């Protein structure tokens, strides 16, 4: 049974390779015993690592995009529903306050008429 690496492991491994190849470029370029062909080869190795990392990262983004979009849509729906419910509650409270004020005014008017 083959142990499958996670997307994060693949990307971290790619980053490690990039830094390793970058160090190899400096070592090769600064070593006077190395030829120009070896320096160019280490630069191409670095470029290959960068391309491989980009490919793996792009694949990871494409692979997980539907999950991310669904999660964002769900959060948006939940937020919208919460705002709608709170606004509806606020409208009900405002109507109740208006009715309480009208009741208070009517009571005041009826009490003033009885006193006259």
JOKA-V779511 format. One record per residue. N is the residue number from 0. RES is the residue in three letters. PHI is phi in whole degrees, -180 to 180 (* if undefined). Layout:
# JOKA-V779511
n: <N;N>
res: <RES;RES>
phi: <PHI;PHI>
This chain:
# JOKA-V779511
n: <0;1;2;3;4;5;6;7;8;9;10;11;12;13;14;15;16;17;18;19;20;21;22;23;24;25;26;27;28;29;30;31;32;33;34;35;36;37;38;39;40;41;42;43;44;45;46;47;48;49;50;51;52;53;54;55;56;57;58;59;60;61;62;63;64;65;66;67;68;69;70;71;72;73;74;75;76;77;78;79;80;81;82;83;84;85;86;87;88;89;90;91;92;93;94;95;96;97;98;99;100;101;102;103;104;105;106;107;108;109;110;111;112;113;114;115>
res: <UNK;UNK;UNK;UNK;UNK;UNK;UNK;UNK;UNK;UNK;UNK;UNK;UNK;UNK;UNK;UNK;UNK;UNK;UNK;UNK;UNK;UNK;UNK;UNK;UNK;UNK;UNK;UNK;UNK;UNK;UNK;UNK;UNK;UNK;UNK;UNK;UNK;UNK;UNK;UNK;UNK;UNK;UNK;UNK;UNK;UNK;UNK;UNK;UNK;UNK;UNK;UNK;UNK;UNK;UNK;UNK;UNK;UNK;UNK;UNK;UNK;UNK;UNK;UNK;UNK;UNK;UNK;UNK;UNK;UNK;UNK;UNK;UNK;UNK;UNK;UNK;UNK;UNK;UNK;UNK;UNK;UNK;UNK;UNK;UNK;UNK;UNK;UNK;UNK;UNK;UNK;UNK;UNK;UNK;UNK;UNK;UNK;UNK;UNK;UNK;UNK;UNK;UNK;UNK;UNK;UNK;UNK;UNK;UNK;UNK;UNK;UNK;UNK;UNK;UNK;UNK>
phi: <*;-87;-85;-82;-80;-76;-60;-64;-63;-64;-69;-64;-63;-63;-67;-61;-63;-62;-65;-64;-69;-65;-63;-64;-60;-63;-61;-69;-68;-87;-83;-70;-81;-83;-87;-65;-63;-67;-65;-62;-62;-70;-67;-65;-62;-64;-61;-63;-66;-65;-64;-63;-63;-60;-63;-66;-66;-62;-63;-65;-62;-64;-64;-99;-59;-60;-65;-65;-64;-64;-66;-65;-64;-65;-64;-63;-60;-64;-64;-62;-64;-64;-63;-62;-63;-65;-65;-63;-61;-62;-62;-63;-62;-64;-65;-64;-64;-62;-65;-62;-66;-65;-63;-63;-65;-64;-64;-64;-65;-69;-70;-70;-70;-69;-73;-77>
